[in-house]
Amino acid sequence: MQAAEDWGTYVTVHAYTPRAVRRAVEAGVKCIEHGQLLDEPTLQLLARKGIWLSLQVLDEAPESQTADVKAKKHKVVEGTDNAFRWARKHKVKLAWGTDFMFAPASNKNQNADILKLKQWLSPFEALKLVTHDNAQLLALAGPRNPYPGKLGVVQEGALADLLLVDGNPLENLDLVGDPERNFVVIMKDGKVHKNSLPR
């Protein structure tokens, strides 16, 4: 951890269980990825220490998998509900992640995965989580942060990634699930990549 701090950044770990997470916290990590098998006291510890928890909403393993794999995945899926409920109860700093970077063909499913957050979050909370809150975690990378300017806010000098949605996702989060149809303007790094507004 000291080497990361010397470089002006931080360490995150992929961990699921209370024992693994407590060991990581004692070592000085700043973020836990996954954490779906945590108990409530460990989530309280994360809250007290200001450690981030980057949760994923996972699906059950496909039928083609072995019984052992399906049983392990089921435990993780089942634990997600507790992790979200206890994290919100104790005001743990939450982020949202996926493993889509390891399967680029699945990127098209990323927005659909945001909709799964409706089980625990209002549309506003879900949108804030995947934009502003995730940006605050990314900013911890310090000089290693590849994005210039402020992240996760709409203001002068901030990194200009903007979407114009046909409809109000604060009232209907499902609009985010179909970006091809509902995102009428997409701006990335200050450049417009899509503009289907009438001219």
N, C-alpha and C positions, 0 to 999 in steps of 0.2 A: 504494500500500500504506500509505503514511504517513497518508493521510486516513482509511482504515479503522481503523488503530490509534488515531488521534486520537479516533475515535468509539467506541473500546473493542471493536472487532470485527475481522474478518479478511477476506481475499480468497481465493476459490477460483476455479479456472479449469477449463474443459473443454478438455482437450488429450490427444492420443494419442501423439505422436512424441517421441523423445528430445530433439530440438532444441527443440521447443515447450515441453516440460516443464522443461528446463534453463534456458531463458530465464525462465520463470515463477518457478522456484526462486530464481534470481539476483535477481529483482525483489521477492521476499519473500512469495510466496503461502504459505498454510498447508495447502492441500488441492488435490489434483489429482483432477478428476472424469474418469473413463474410464481413460486410460493403457494401453489394451490393446496398443499397438504399442511399448511401452518395451523397451529392452534391459536386460540384467542390471546393467551399470555404473550406469545411471540409477536403477534401483531401489535399488542400494546407496547412491547419493547421497541418495535420499529417506529411507532408514533413518538415515543419518548426521545429516541435518539435522532429523529428527523431523517430516517433512512427511507428512500423511495422504494415502492413496490410496483414493478411493471408486470401487470397481470395480462394473461391471454384468456380468451374465451374459446375453449377447445371443443371439438365434436368427439363423439364416441368413435372408437376404432372401427374401420369397415369390417364387414362379415368375413372378408377374405383373410383377415389376420388370425393368428393362433389364439387359443383361449387365454393363454398367459398374457399376451399383449393386450387383448381386449379387457381383461380384468384390471391390469395396471392403468390403462387409459381411463377406465370407468372411475377408478378412485380419484384420479386427477380431475376429471369432469365434475364429479360429485363435490369435490373439495372447493371448486371455484365459487360456488354459492356462499359458503362460509367465509372464504377469503374476502370476497367483495363486501359482504354484510359487516364483518368485524372490522375491516379496514375503514369503511365509512363510519362505523360507530365510534372508532377511536381516532378518526381524522388522520389516518396514515396518508402520506404524500403518494398519490396514485399516478401511474403512467399506464399507457396501453401499448402493447406490442404484438407482433406476429412473427412467424418464421417464414413469411413469404419470400424473403430475400434468398432463401435456400431453394425455392421452387418458383422461378420467375413466371412460369406458365400459370401459376395460381394468383398472380397479382390482381387479376380481374375480380377475384373474390374478396379483396380486402375491404371494399366498402360494404359488402354484404355482412362482413364480420362486425363492422361497427354497429349494425342494427341489433346484434345480440346483446349489446350493452343495455338495451331497454329493460332487461330484467331487473336492473339495479339502479339505473340512472334516468333522470329526466332527459329530454332532448337537449336542453341547454347544458346539463352536466356532461353528457356524452360528447357533445361538440367541443366543450371547453377541455375535456380530458385529452381528446385526440389532437388538439391544436395547441392551445396555450400551455396546458400542463406538461405535455410531452416536450414542448419547446423549453420549458424551464429545466427539465432534466438534461436535455441536449446541451444547454448552455453551461452545465457543470464541466464540460470537456475543456473549458478554458481555451488556451492557445491552440489546442487540437481540434477545436470546433471548426468544421469546414465552411460554415455559413457566416458570412459577414453581416454585421448589423444585428439589431434586436430580432428575436424570434417570438412568434406566437401573439403578436399584437398588430393592430392596424394603426400605424402612425408614421409620420415622416421620419425617414432614415431607417425604418425597419425593413427586413428582407421581404420583398413584395411577392408573396405567394398568395393569390386571392382567387376565390371562386364566386361566381354569380349564379345563384340557384333559381330555377323557375319554380317558385313557391317558397314557403317559409319552413325551413327545417327545424325551427324552434317549436313549431306546432306539429310538424309531421316529419320525424326523423327518417322515415322510409324513403323520402326523396333522395337522400344520400346513397341509398342502395342501388340506384340506377343512374350513375353519373353520365353515361352516354346520352341519355334522354333529358336529364334534369340540370346538368351543368351547362349553362349557356355561354359562360365566359370562364376560361381557365388561364390564369396568369402565373407563371413560374419564373422566379428570379427577375421580376420586372418586365418579362416579355410575354405577350399574349400568344398562347398556343392554340386557343380555340375562341372563336367569337361567332355565335350563331344568332346574335341580335339582328332584328330587321334593320336594313340600311336605308 
